[in-house]
Amino acid sequence: MATLSRRKFLKRTSIGGVTAAVSHSTLASTQAQLTKANAMDHVIVVVFENRSFDNIFGHLYQPGEVPKFNGVIGKNLSNPVPSWAKFSAPNGNVPYGPSTDMDSPNPASGDEYYHTNTQLFNILNEVNRFKTGNQISPPYNNPPSYKTTPTMNGFVTDYISNFTAEVGREPTYAEYSQIMTGYTPEQIPVISTIGKGFGVFDHWFSEVPSHTFCNRSFWAAATSSGYVLNDPATNFLLENKAETIFNRLAAHGKTWKVYVSELHPVSFTGLINMPMLKQYFATHFVPFAEYEKDCKNGTLPNYAFIEPNLLAAHNDYHPAHGRSFIQKVMNMQEDPPSSILGGEAYLKQIYDAYKGMKSTTGSNTFNTTLFIGWDEAGGTYDHVPPPFVSAPDPNDPKGQDGFTFERSGYRVPAVIVSPWIPERTVFTDEYRHTSMIATLRKKWNLGEAFTARDAQARTFDTCFTLEKPRDPSTWPDVVARPVPKYSASTLKHLPPSYSGLAKAIVPGLVKVAHLHGSKTPSMPSNPNSEISPAQGVKIAFELSDHLFLKLVIKG
């Protein structure tokens, strides 16, 4: 129903009653005044979830196919199986290879700071074996020194431990070996085709070796205000008061919107930076259909930030997270759109709308750049050790749980799409999430650095190397593989469970709503009460009516 209503909406939308679309040949004839200096007059950014570079792009190029590319083909990569594991492996190691399942790893690997420590250094304190989340105790699987070089050989160790904590039994070799796999271009044709068709960064690092909220905060504000975990969410909802790129844009007369995938009742971008962005909830946070409309009509803002659906029926590339809210209880209802295919289908929509922009007076393909990124690797394997950081988080040098922000998270996929970039381009220098803020500050004269991180981050404005742009009619077309249906994706059929992100954010939302007096029918009278998964999803939808007026789902 959402798709049909969106199509009807687009069909009757125009500028001043006249549709702005024209042919690419007509558009090209009007571009004489535009050069590659205009490539970033408008910027579209979409940030997906929890995949490493190796997991998405490790198999993208064969050795010698491009001058430089740090992938996995031709390398003898493996991880050892811990001696305490119930099920051993041949020669005691798990070799890296192509994935055999479009929904792996299932269950998802651990992604918070404690798990990442184990993945990077193969350190798992005995007291933390078979534990996850807030069950984990100090010293949090930390290395002896923050200057310890990551070995990248603890992914199997951590996956076996985390799997056991979630499922209640140790995984078999077939189950735990899935953490040492990645996808081939044939398996994920949308992102692979776009990557080969334009530019891929093979050393783009996440900012924090941990959770979603802190890394997404760095995308927005070049800091996470010292927080390194999603929990408690009230840290972000109430205390994350760092200036964001959205505030800076508004102060400098630049336009922006956050486009949120339909059937997603709230924006995590808004919630993570709630103290600074709440004033814009009712005006600047809009459904994804408005992105498609703005692309068609040439009315994109200067900065268009796209947020996938991170909850039920999610299309964010996140590994399977259809687990019960209750620890160690399997959710019998499958979660097939957690398959990577859901993200592929959503990316096709984003790319097709961008490729089809033909306005001669507003935003079009020649003056707009599309950037595709990920928040963090989410525990999926990568073989490149993340670098040390000379610029720690300035807002809280101590950090949550003693983390000093002197280590990066590891590599994530990153792609830049523009007619001013040659196909089969690989950018091999080190970039990071704050490179986006650093580049926008430089290109748009947005003033001083937000933090020491974006002050030192490499900018990518030099990536546009063509003097003559590539005609969009010559760009590659993308075809997404079929996405399994998700039957519990509407308000009338709520899922019995929700994702780890929802588990973190909903209790925080309840407390914030109580604080501001915004009670909803499904909200418990006591903000500290136990919340069932179905109740939590209802609360999220009900609070959307109060917080994000343009994201309200009718019916």
C-alpha positions as CSV (number, residue, x, y, z in Angstrom):
1,M,0.0,0.0,0.0
2,A,2.8,2.4,0.8
3,T,4.3,1.8,-2.7
4,L,1.0,2.5,-4.5
5,S,0.3,5.7,-2.6
6,R,3.8,6.9,-3.2
7,R,3.4,6.4,-7.0
8,K,0.1,8.2,-7.0
9,F,1.8,11.1,-5.0
10,L,4.7,11.3,-7.5
11,K,2.4,11.2,-10.5
12,R,0.6,14.4,-9.6
13,T,3.6,16.3,-8.3
14,S,5.2,19.1,-10.3
15,I,6.8,22.5,-10.0
16,G,4.3,25.3,-10.6
17,G,2.0,22.8,-12.3
18,V,4.6,21.9,-15.0
19,T,6.7,18.7,-14.6
20,A,10.4,19.6,-14.5
21,A,11.7,16.4,-16.2
22,V,13.3,16.7,-19.6
23,S,15.5,14.4,-21.7
24,H,19.1,13.9,-20.9
25,S,20.1,15.3,-24.2
26,T,18.3,18.6,-23.4
27,L,19.8,18.6,-20.0
28,A,23.3,18.0,-21.4
29,S,22.9,21.0,-23.7
30,T,22.3,23.3,-20.8
31,Q,25.4,22.2,-18.8
32,A,28.1,24.2,-20.5
33,Q,28.2,26.6,-17.5
34,L,28.7,23.7,-15.0
35,T,32.1,22.2,-14.2
36,K,33.4,19.6,-11.8
37,A,33.5,22.5,-9.3
38,N,29.7,22.2,-9.2
39,A,29.8,18.5,-8.5
40,M,28.8,19.0,-4.9
41,D,26.3,21.8,-5.1
42,H,24.0,19.2,-3.8
43,V,25.0,16.1,-1.8
44,I,23.0,13.0,-1.1
45,V,24.2,10.7,1.7
46,V,22.7,7.3,2.7
47,V,24.2,5.4,5.6
48,F,23.5,1.7,5.9
49,E,24.1,-0.7,8.8
50,N,26.7,-3.1,10.1
51,R,28.8,-4.4,7.2
52,S,32.6,-4.4,6.9
53,F,34.5,-3.6,3.7
54,D,35.5,-7.2,3.2
55,N,32.0,-8.4,3.7
56,I,30.6,-6.2,0.9
57,F,33.6,-5.4,-1.3
58,G,36.3,-8.0,-0.5
59,H,35.5,-9.9,-3.8
60,L,34.8,-6.8,-5.9
61,Y,38.0,-6.9,-8.0
62,Q,40.3,-9.7,-9.1
63,P,44.1,-9.1,-8.5
64,G,45.4,-6.9,-11.3
65,E,41.9,-5.8,-12.5
66,V,42.6,-2.3,-11.1
67,P,45.9,-0.7,-10.1
68,K,45.3,-1.0,-6.4
69,F,42.6,-2.6,-4.3
70,N,42.8,-4.1,-0.8
71,G,40.4,-7.0,-1.0
72,V,40.5,-10.7,0.0
73,I,41.1,-12.6,-3.2
74,G,44.4,-14.3,-3.4
75,K,45.1,-13.9,0.3
76,N,45.4,-16.7,2.9
77,L,43.0,-15.2,5.5
78,S,41.7,-17.2,8.5
79,N,40.8,-17.0,12.1
80,P,41.6,-19.5,14.8
81,V,39.0,-21.5,16.8
82,P,39.4,-21.1,20.5
83,S,40.5,-24.2,22.4
84,W,37.4,-24.0,24.6
85,A,35.0,-24.3,21.7
86,K,32.8,-27.4,21.8
87,F,33.1,-27.9,18.0
88,S,36.6,-27.8,16.5
89,A,37.7,-26.9,13.0
90,P,40.1,-28.6,10.5
91,N,43.6,-27.5,11.4
92,G,42.1,-25.3,14.1
93,N,41.3,-22.4,11.8
94,V,38.4,-21.1,9.8
95,P,39.5,-19.9,6.3
96,Y,37.8,-16.9,4.7
97,G,35.5,-17.5,1.8
98,P,32.4,-16.5,-0.1
99,S,29.1,-16.5,1.7
100,T,26.7,-19.3,1.1
101,D,23.7,-17.6,2.7
102,M,22.1,-14.2,1.8
103,D,21.0,-13.8,5.5
104,S,24.3,-14.2,7.2
105,P,25.7,-13.9,9.8
106,N,22.6,-15.2,11.5
107,P,22.3,-14.4,14.3
108,A,24.1,-11.1,13.9
109,S,27.5,-10.7,15.3
110,G,28.2,-8.6,18.4
111,D,28.9,-5.0,17.6
112,E,29.4,-3.1,20.8
113,Y,32.8,-2.0,22.2
114,Y,33.4,-5.2,24.3
115,H,32.8,-7.5,21.3
116,T,34.9,-5.4,18.9
117,N,37.8,-5.7,21.4
118,T,37.6,-9.4,21.1
119,Q,37.3,-9.3,17.3
120,L,40.3,-7.0,16.9
121,F,42.7,-8.5,19.5
122,N,41.3,-12.0,20.1
123,I,41.1,-11.2,23.8
124,L,38.1,-12.6,25.7
125,N,38.3,-12.5,29.5
126,E,37.1,-15.8,30.9
127,V,34.5,-14.0,33.0
128,N,33.0,-12.6,29.8
129,R,32.8,-15.9,27.9
130,F,29.3,-16.7,26.6
131,K,28.1,-13.3,27.7
132,T,26.8,-10.2,25.8
133,G,25.6,-6.7,26.3
134,N,25.4,-5.5,29.9
135,Q,26.4,-9.0,31.2
136,I,30.0,-8.2,30.2
137,S,32.3,-7.0,33.0
138,P,35.5,-5.0,33.2
139,P,38.2,-5.0,31.9
140,Y,35.8,-5.4,28.8
141,N,38.2,-7.6,26.8
142,N,40.6,-4.6,26.4
143,P,44.1,-5.0,25.1
144,P,47.0,-4.2,27.4
145,S,47.5,-0.8,25.8
146,Y,45.5,1.3,23.4
147,K,48.6,1.3,21.2
148,T,48.4,-2.5,20.8
149,T,48.2,-3.3,17.1
150,P,45.0,-5.2,16.3
151,T,45.5,-8.8,15.1
152,M,42.1,-9.1,13.4
153,N,41.9,-12.8,14.5
154,G,39.2,-12.8,17.1
155,F,36.1,-12.8,15.0
156,V,35.5,-16.6,15.4
157,T,36.2,-16.4,19.1
158,D,33.7,-13.6,19.6
159,Y,31.1,-15.1,17.3
160,I,31.1,-18.4,19.2
161,S,30.7,-16.6,22.5
162,N,28.0,-14.2,21.4
163,F,26.1,-16.9,19.5
164,T,26.0,-19.0,22.7
165,A,24.8,-16.0,24.8
166,E,22.0,-15.3,22.3
167,V,20.8,-18.8,21.4
168,G,21.7,-20.8,24.6
169,R,24.0,-23.3,23.0
170,E,27.3,-23.4,21.2
171,P,27.3,-23.1,17.4
172,T,28.5,-25.9,15.1
173,Y,31.4,-25.3,12.8
174,A,28.9,-24.6,9.9
175,E,27.2,-22.0,12.1
176,Y,30.2,-20.1,13.4
177,S,32.2,-20.3,10.2
178,Q,29.7,-17.9,8.5
179,I,31.4,-15.0,10.3
180,M,34.4,-15.6,8.0
181,T,32.5,-15.0,4.8
182,G,31.7,-12.2,2.5
183,Y,29.6,-11.6,-0.6
184,T,30.6,-11.8,-4.3
185,P,29.5,-9.2,-6.9
186,E,27.0,-11.7,-8.3
187,Q,25.3,-12.1,-4.9
188,I,24.9,-8.3,-4.3
189,P,24.7,-6.9,-7.9
190,V,23.3,-3.4,-6.9
191,I,26.1,-2.2,-4.7
192,S,28.7,-4.1,-6.7
193,T,27.6,-2.5,-10.0
194,I,27.5,1.0,-8.6
195,G,30.9,0.5,-6.9
196,K,32.5,-0.6,-10.2
197,G,30.6,2.0,-12.1
198,F,32.1,4.9,-10.0
199,G,34.5,5.2,-7.1
200,V,35.1,2.9,-4.1
201,F,37.1,3.9,-1.0
202,D,39.0,0.8,0.3
203,H,40.4,2.5,3.4
204,W,37.3,4.3,4.8
205,F,37.2,3.7,8.6
206,S,34.4,4.0,11.0
207,E,35.2,6.4,13.9
208,V,34.4,4.2,16.9
209,P,35.1,0.4,17.3
210,S,31.6,0.0,18.7
211,H,27.8,0.6,18.3
212,T,25.5,2.3,15.8
213,F,24.6,5.4,17.9
214,C,28.1,6.6,18.5
215,N,29.1,6.1,14.9
216,R,26.0,7.8,13.5
217,S,26.6,10.6,15.9
218,F,30.1,11.1,14.4
219,W,28.5,11.2,10.9
220,A,26.3,14.1,12.2
221,A,28.5,15.9,14.7
222,A,32.1,14.6,14.5
223,T,31.7,13.3,18.1
224,S,29.6,11.1,20.2
225,S,29.9,13.3,23.3
226,G,32.1,10.6,24.9
227,Y,29.6,7.8,24.5
228,V,30.7,4.5,23.1
229,L,27.5,2.3,23.6
230,N,23.9,2.5,22.5
231,D,22.8,1.9,26.1
232,P,21.5,3.8,27.9
233,A,19.8,5.6,25.0
234,T,19.0,8.5,27.3
235,N,22.7,9.5,26.9
236,F,22.0,10.4,23.3
237,L,18.3,11.5,23.7
238,L,19.1,13.9,26.5
239,E,22.8,14.6,26.7
240,N,24.3,14.5,23.2
241,K,24.3,18.3,22.8
242,A,27.1,18.6,20.2
243,E,26.5,20.9,17.3
244,T,25.5,18.9,14.2
245,I,26.1,19.4,10.5
246,F,22.4,20.1,10.2
247,N,22.6,23.0,12.7
248,R,25.7,24.4,10.9
249,L,23.9,24.2,7.5
250,A,20.9,26.1,8.8
251,A,23.2,28.8,10.3
252,H,24.9,29.3,7.0
253,G,21.8,29.5,4.8
254,K,22.1,26.0,3.4
255,T,19.1,23.7,3.0
256,W,18.7,20.1,4.3
257,K,16.3,17.3,4.8
258,V,16.4,13.9,6.4
259,Y,14.5,11.4,4.2
260,V,13.3,8.4,6.2
261,S,12.3,5.1,4.7
262,E,8.5,4.4,4.8
263,L,7.1,2.2,7.6
264,H,9.8,3.6,9.8
265,P,8.1,5.6,12.5
266,V,11.0,7.6,13.8
267,S,14.4,8.9,12.6
268,F,17.4,7.5,14.5
269,T,19.4,10.5,13.1
270,G,17.0,12.8,15.0
271,L,16.9,10.7,18.1
272,I,20.6,10.2,18.4
273,N,21.1,14.0,18.2
274,M,17.8,14.9,19.8
275,P,18.9,17.9,22.0
276,M,20.1,19.7,18.9
277,L,17.6,18.5,16.3
278,K,14.3,18.3,18.1
279,Q,13.4,21.8,16.9
280,Y,13.4,20.4,13.3
281,F,11.5,17.2,13.8
282,A,8.2,18.5,12.5
283,T,9.7,20.3,9.4
284,H,12.9,18.7,8.1
285,F,12.3,14.9,8.7
286,V,10.2,13.6,5.8
287,P,9.3,10.3,4.1
288,F,11.5,8.8,1.5
289,A,8.8,9.4,-1.2
290,E,9.7,13.1,-0.8
291,Y,13.3,12.3,-1.9
292,E,12.0,10.7,-5.1
293,K,9.8,13.7,-5.7
294,D,12.6,16.1,-5.1
295,C,14.9,14.2,-7.4
296,K,12.3,14.2,-10.2
297,N,11.5,17.9,-9.8
298,G,15.0,19.2,-9.3
299,T,14.2,20.4,-5.7
300,L,16.7,18.5,-3.6
301,P,18.2,20.5,-0.7
302,N,21.9,21.2,-0.5
303,Y,22.3,18.3,1.9
304,A,20.0,15.2,1.6
305,F,20.5,12.6,4.3
306,I,18.7,9.3,3.7
307,E,17.9,6.9,6.5
308,P,16.9,3.3,5.8
309,N,14.3,1.5,7.9
310,L,16.2,0.1,10.9
311,L,13.3,-1.7,12.5
312,A,11.0,-4.4,11.4
313,A,11.1,-5.3,7.7
314,H,14.4,-3.3,7.6
315,N,16.1,-2.5,4.4
316,D,19.4,-1.3,5.9
317,Y,21.8,-4.2,4.9
318,H,21.9,-5.2,8.5
319,P,22.6,-8.9,9.2
320,A,19.6,-10.9,10.5
321,H,18.3,-9.7,13.8
322,G,15.0,-11.5,14.1
323,R,15.7,-12.6,17.6
324,S,13.4,-12.5,20.6
325,F,13.5,-9.6,23.0
326,I,14.0,-12.1,25.8
327,Q,17.6,-13.4,26.2
328,K,18.2,-16.9,24.8
329,V,14.7,-17.4,23.4
330,M,14.6,-17.9,19.6
331,N,12.0,-15.9,17.6
332,M,10.1,-18.4,15.6
333,Q,9.0,-15.8,13.1
334,E,11.6,-15.3,10.4
335,D,13.0,-12.0,9.5
336,P,13.9,-12.4,5.8
337,P,14.2,-8.7,4.8
338,S,17.1,-8.6,7.2
339,S,18.7,-10.4,4.3
340,I,21.2,-8.1,2.5
341,L,18.7,-8.2,-0.3
342,G,16.4,-5.7,1.4
343,G,19.2,-3.1,1.4
344,E,20.0,-3.9,-2.2
345,A,16.4,-3.1,-3.3
346,Y,16.4,0.1,-1.3
347,L,19.7,1.2,-2.8
348,K,18.3,0.6,-6.3
349,Q,15.5,3.1,-5.5
350,I,18.0,5.7,-4.3
351,Y,20.3,5.3,-7.2
352,D,17.6,5.2,-9.9
353,A,16.0,8.4,-8.6
354,Y,19.5,10.1,-8.6
355,K,20.4,8.8,-12.1
356,G,17.1,10.0,-13.4
357,M,17.4,13.7,-12.3
358,K,17.0,15.9,-15.3
359,S,16.1,19.4,-14.1
360,T,17.6,22.2,-16.0
361,T,17.1,24.8,-13.3
362,G,17.7,23.0,-10.0
363,S,19.4,19.8,-8.7
364,N,20.4,17.4,-11.4
365,T,23.0,14.6,-11.9
366,F,25.7,17.1,-13.0
367,N,25.6,19.2,-9.8
368,T,24.7,16.5,-7.3
369,T,26.9,13.8,-5.7
370,L,25.5,10.6,-4.2
371,F,27.5,9.1,-1.3
372,I,26.8,5.6,0.0
373,G,28.3,4.7,3.4
374,W,27.9,2.4,6.4
375,D,27.9,3.3,10.1
376,E,30.0,0.4,11.4
377,A,31.1,-3.1,10.5
378,G,28.9,-4.7,13.1
379,G,31.3,-7.6,13.9
380,T,31.5,-8.9,10.3
381,Y,35.1,-9.8,9.4
382,D,37.7,-7.4,7.9
383,H,41.4,-8.1,7.6
384,V,42.8,-4.6,7.7
385,P,43.7,-3.3,11.2
386,P,42.1,0.0,12.0
387,P,44.5,2.9,12.6
388,F,45.3,4.7,15.8
389,V,43.8,8.2,16.1
390,S,45.8,11.3,17.0
391,A,42.6,13.3,17.6
392,P,40.5,11.7,20.4
393,D,36.9,12.8,21.1
394,P,37.4,16.3,22.5
395,N,34.1,16.4,24.3
396,D,35.0,13.7,26.8
397,P,38.6,12.4,26.7
398,K,37.8,9.7,29.3
399,G,34.9,8.3,27.4
400,Q,32.2,5.8,28.5
401,D,33.6,2.7,30.2
402,G,37.1,4.2,30.0
403,F,37.3,4.2,26.2
404,T,39.7,7.0,25.1
405,F,38.7,7.3,21.4
406,E,42.3,6.7,20.4
407,R,41.4,3.8,18.1
408,S,39.2,3.8,15.1
409,G,36.6,1.3,14.2
410,Y,37.5,-0.9,11.2
411,R,36.8,-0.5,7.5
412,V,33.4,-0.1,6.1
413,P,32.1,0.1,2.5
414,A,32.0,3.6,1.0
415,V,31.1,4.6,-2.6
416,I,30.9,8.0,-4.3
417,V,28.7,8.4,-7.4
418,S,29.1,11.3,-9.7
419,P,29.3,11.9,-13.5
420,W,32.7,13.6,-12.7
421,I,34.3,10.3,-11.5
422,P,35.7,7.7,-13.8
423,E,34.3,4.1,-13.6
424,R,36.4,1.5,-11.8
425,T,38.0,4.1,-9.5
426,V,39.5,3.0,-6.2
427,F,40.5,5.6,-3.6
428,T,43.3,4.1,-1.5
429,D,44.1,6.9,1.0
430,E,42.7,6.8,4.5
431,Y,39.2,8.4,4.9
432,R,36.7,8.3,7.8
433,H,33.2,9.3,8.6
434,T,34.3,12.8,9.6
435,S,35.7,13.2,6.0
436,M,32.1,14.1,5.0
437,I,31.8,17.0,7.5
438,A,35.4,18.1,6.6
439,T,34.6,18.1,2.9
440,L,31.3,20.0,3.3
441,R,33.0,22.6,5.5
442,K,35.6,23.2,2.9
443,K,33.3,23.2,-0.2
444,W,30.5,25.2,1.4
445,N,32.5,27.6,3.6
446,L,30.8,26.3,6.8
447,G,33.3,27.7,9.2
448,E,35.6,26.1,11.8
449,A,36.0,22.5,12.6
450,F,33.4,20.8,14.8
451,T,36.0,18.8,16.6
452,A,39.7,17.7,16.3
453,R,38.4,14.7,14.3
454,D,37.0,16.6,11.3
455,A,39.8,19.1,11.6
456,Q,42.3,16.3,10.7
457,A,40.1,14.2,8.4
458,R,41.0,14.0,4.7
459,T,38.5,15.6,2.4
460,F,37.3,14.0,-0.8
461,D,36.6,17.1,-3.0
462,T,39.6,16.1,-5.1
463,C,38.0,12.9,-6.1
464,F,36.2,14.5,-9.1
465,T,38.9,14.1,-11.8
466,L,37.0,14.2,-15.1
467,E,37.0,17.4,-17.0
468,K,34.0,16.3,-19.0
469,P,31.1,14.6,-17.2
470,R,29.8,11.1,-18.1
471,D,26.3,11.3,-19.6
472,P,23.9,9.5,-17.2
473,S,22.5,7.5,-20.2
474,T,25.8,5.7,-20.3
475,W,25.8,4.8,-16.6
476,P,25.2,1.2,-15.5
477,D,21.7,0.1,-14.8
478,V,21.2,-1.9,-11.6
479,V,18.9,-4.9,-11.0
480,A,18.0,-6.0,-7.5
481,R,17.4,-9.6,-6.7
482,P,13.9,-10.5,-5.3
483,V,13.4,-9.6,-1.6
484,P,11.5,-12.1,0.6
485,K,8.2,-10.7,2.0
486,Y,7.9,-9.8,5.6
487,S,4.3,-10.5,6.8
488,A,4.5,-8.5,10.0
489,S,5.4,-5.1,8.7
490,T,2.2,-3.2,9.3
491,L,0.6,-1.7,12.4
492,K,-2.1,-4.4,12.3
493,H,0.4,-7.2,12.4
494,L,3.1,-6.2,14.8
495,P,6.2,-8.4,15.1
496,P,6.8,-10.3,18.3
497,S,10.3,-8.9,18.5
498,Y,12.3,-5.9,17.4
499,S,15.9,-5.2,16.5
500,G,18.8,-4.5,18.9
501,L,18.5,-0.8,17.9
502,A,14.9,-0.7,19.0
503,K,15.7,-2.5,22.2
504,A,18.2,0.2,23.0
505,I,16.1,3.2,21.9
506,V,12.5,2.4,23.1
507,P,13.2,2.4,26.9
508,G,15.0,5.7,26.4
509,L,12.0,7.1,24.4
510,V,9.7,6.1,27.2
511,K,11.7,8.0,29.8
512,V,12.0,11.1,27.6
513,A,8.3,11.0,26.9
514,H,7.6,10.8,30.6
515,L,10.0,13.7,31.2
516,H,8.1,15.9,28.7
517,G,4.7,14.6,29.5
518,S,4.1,13.0,26.1
519,K,2.4,9.8,27.2
520,T,0.9,7.4,24.7
521,P,-1.8,4.8,25.0
522,S,0.7,1.9,25.1
523,M,3.2,3.5,27.5
524,P,3.5,2.1,31.0
525,S,2.8,4.5,33.8
526,N,6.2,3.7,35.3
527,P,9.0,4.6,32.9
528,N,11.1,1.8,34.3
529,S,8.6,-0.9,33.7
530,E,9.3,-4.0,31.6
531,I,8.3,-3.4,28.0
532,S,7.3,-6.3,25.7
533,P,8.6,-6.2,22.1
534,A,5.1,-5.6,20.6
535,Q,4.4,-2.9,23.1
536,G,7.7,-1.3,22.4
537,V,7.0,-1.1,18.6
538,K,3.5,0.4,19.4
539,I,5.1,3.0,21.6
540,A,7.5,3.9,18.8
541,F,4.7,4.4,16.3
542,E,2.6,6.4,18.8
543,L,5.5,8.7,19.8
544,S,6.1,9.4,16.1
545,D,2.7,11.2,16.1
546,H,4.2,13.7,18.6
547,L,7.8,13.9,17.5
548,F,8.0,13.4,13.7
549,L,4.8,14.8,12.3
550,K,5.6,14.1,8.6
551,L,6.5,10.5,9.3
552,V,3.1,9.6,10.7
553,I,1.7,6.4,9.1
554,K,-2.0,6.5,8.5
555,G,-4.2,3.4,8.8
